[in-house]
Amino acid sequence: MEVIEGSAAFTDPHTLRIQTASGIRTATSEDILISVGTRPSPPQDLEIDGHFVINSAEIFNVQEIPRSVVVIGCGVIGIGIGIEYVSMFTALGVNVTVVDGRRRPLEFLDHEIVDELVHQMRDRGVLFRLGETVEGVEVKRNGRSTVVVSLASGKRLAADLALVCAGRVGATDSLNLAAAELEADDRGRLVVGENFRTT
């Protein structure tokens, strides 16, 4: 087996053009496994600046432990990623607030399990603002920068950092899927059959 490191895109249904550090390579195969993973979904109406308002991909660029964090979004994907980071931040003594438009996080799970999770998180100091919609996020720079999260209810939350967990989309946009006679949906997903094969 050969491993080629680079960025791949289809040129036809059985050929990949791979941009490597040393130049362009091609690879052909009867079958190609697409396993590109996901990337954070761009949030609507919220600007990610990479410093004070970040997504889950940028969290490893944070240079110092913040005193407070607002986590925006707790959908199926958002809460999974968001709650992982909420747990880490609270273990470090960071004040965390979770904001989401739904009344219950993790709606697809057993309610008793979710209730216990929320209870445990509240015991660790996490504040949940459920049923709240974020209207805007602004960075105030007056000495020490502060992120102000404005909610539709009129409440304003101030923190050192806002972590936006608006879900994830398939990282298929750079694959030139049209050359392989494939098309992704609006979330970057490919339609497959029962054996996970595309058309």
Helices and strands as residue ranges (DSSP letters): E 7-12, E 15-20, E 23-28, E 38-40, E 53-55, G 56-61, E 68-72, H 76-91, E 95-100, H 111-123, E 127-130, E 134-141, E 145-151, E 156-159, E 161-164, E 168-170, G 177-180
